[in-house]
Amino acid sequence: MYCTGQGVEQDLAKGVTWYEAAARQGHRTAQYNLAVMLGRGQGRDADPAKAAEWFEAAAKQGMIEAQLAIGDALRAGNGVAQDRDQALYWYRQAAQQNNEGARRRLQAMGESVG
């Protein structure tokens, strides 16, 4: 609500606080949304390392978007040490769930999609 301003006055800082509370309780969508906001510096200063941690937490729960995001972070070294093998791991996790974006990323890296 606070992030979109739907029904209340928009307040990104409050939105981040609520996402963080839910993320700490294991809510994967909140973990992902918090990571996006931290990565962009919305509601708080940008923190790519914290964003990567939350992307990975959601990815471990099977969230495809988070798997792609942590894969992208690992591939680029954004907030984490660059790690091609780990990026491939997360892309493969998403590809196993029939995600076309993951398949394209694997192909672009010269990997089989199989």
URKADA-V360049 format. One record per backbone hydrogen bond with DSSP energy under -1.0 kcal/mol. NH is the residue of the N-H (numbers start at 1). CO is the residue of the C=O. E is the energy in kcal/mol with one decimal. If there is no record, write none. Layout:
NH;CO;E
NH;CO;E
This chain:
5;1;-2.6
11;2;-2.2
15;11;-2.3
16;12;-2.7
17;13;-2.0
18;14;-2.4
19;15;-2.7
20;16;-2.7
21;17;-1.9
22;18;-2.2
23;19;-3.0
24;20;-2.4
26;23;-2.0
27;22;-2.0
31;27;-2.3
32;28;-2.4
33;29;-2.8
34;30;-2.7
35;31;-2.2
36;32;-2.5
37;33;-2.3
38;34;-2.8
39;35;-2.6
40;36;-1.7
41;37;-1.1
42;37;-2.8
47;38;-2.3
51;47;-2.7
52;48;-2.3
53;49;-1.8
54;50;-2.2
55;51;-2.7
56;52;-2.5
57;53;-2.0
58;54;-2.2
59;55;-2.6
60;56;-2.5
62;59;-2.1
63;58;-1.8
67;63;-2.2
68;64;-2.5
69;65;-2.2
70;66;-2.9
71;67;-1.9
72;68;-2.7
73;69;-2.4
74;70;-2.6
75;71;-2.4
76;72;-2.3
77;73;-2.0
78;73;-2.1
83;74;-2.2
87;83;-2.2
88;84;-2.7
89;85;-2.1
90;86;-2.2
91;87;-2.5
92;88;-2.7
93;89;-2.0
94;90;-1.9
95;91;-2.8
96;92;-2.3
97;94;-1.2
98;95;-2.0
99;94;-1.4
103;99;-1.7
104;100;-2.5
105;101;-2.1
106;102;-2.5
107;103;-2.4
108;104;-2.5
109;105;-1.3
110;107;-1.8
111;106;-2.8
